[in-house]
Amino acid sequence: MGAPKHDYMKVAPPHSFIHVDDYEPQQLAQYLIYLNNNDTAYNAYFAWKSYGRIVDSNFYCRLCSFVQSPPTKSYDNLDSWWRNTGECQKNIAI
């Protein structure tokens, strides 16, 4: 479900996400219930905010502005354009 774990690990801070491939369905359900009942364990997933920063948080705003700025541009394959400009990390599943 979702992108492979190694893709998340390339862009997300350590211990900031839960990946479904790390758990069997029943174990995942139990862990989520545990986190729901344990504020300390839950909040540990947000500890990165005290030392990390969000990069490119306005991606879609920047992209919208870019494609609307003169001269008018047309892209048949946005994925190919984005990956080939060096703007995005290579080998990340989209």
C-alpha positions in Angstrom: 0.0 0.0 0.0 1.6 3.3 -1.0 5.1 3.8 -2.1 7.9 1.4 -1.1 9.4 2.1 2.3 12.8 3.1 0.9 11.2 5.9 -1.1 9.7 7.4 2.2 13.1 7.0 3.9 14.7 9.1 1.2 12.5 12.1 2.0 11.0 11.7 5.4 12.7 12.3 8.7 13.6 9.2 10.7 10.7 7.8 12.9 8.2 10.2 11.3 6.0 7.7 9.5 4.5 4.2 9.9 4.9 2.0 6.8 2.3 -0.8 6.4 4.9 -3.2 5.1 6.5 -3.3 8.5 3.5 -4.9 10.0 1.0 -7.7 9.5 -2.5 -6.2 9.3 -3.5 -7.3 12.9 -0.2 -6.0 14.3 -0.7 -2.7 12.5 -4.2 -2.3 13.9 -2.9 -3.1 17.4 0.0 -0.6 17.1 -2.3 2.2 15.9 -4.6 1.5 18.8 -1.6 1.6 21.1 -0.5 5.0 19.7 -4.0 6.3 20.0 -3.9 5.5 23.8 -0.3 6.6 24.4 0.4 10.3 23.8 4.2 9.9 24.4 4.6 7.2 21.8 2.3 9.0 19.3 4.1 12.4 19.8 7.5 10.7 19.2 6.5 10.6 15.5 6.6 14.4 15.6 9.9 14.9 17.4 11.6 15.7 14.1 9.8 19.0 14.1 12.2 20.3 16.8 15.2 19.7 14.6 13.9 19.3 11.0 12.4 21.5 8.4 9.9 21.1 5.6 11.3 21.5 2.1 9.2 22.3 -0.9 6.0 22.4 1.2 4.3 24.6 -1.5 5.1 22.4 -4.4 1.8 22.7 -6.1 1.6 26.4 -5.6 5.0 26.8 -7.2 4.1 24.4 -10.0 0.9 26.3 -10.7 2.7 29.6 -10.8 5.3 28.2 -13.1 3.0 26.8 -15.7 0.9 30.0 -15.8 3.8 32.4 -16.1 4.6 33.7 -19.7 5.5 32.4 -22.1 2.7 29.8 -22.1 4.0 26.3 -21.8 2.6 22.9 -22.6 3.9 19.7 -21.2 2.7 16.3 -22.5 4.4 14.4 -19.7 4.8 16.3 -16.5 6.5 13.3 -14.8 9.2 13.2 -17.5 9.7 17.0 -17.4 10.0 17.1 -13.6 12.4 14.2 -13.3 14.7 15.3 -16.1 15.2 18.9 -14.8 17.0 17.8 -11.7 14.3 19.4 -9.6 13.2 16.1 -8.1 15.2 13.2 -6.5 15.7 10.4 -9.0 14.3 6.9 -8.6 11.3 7.9 -6.4 8.1 6.3 -7.4 5.3 8.8 -8.3 
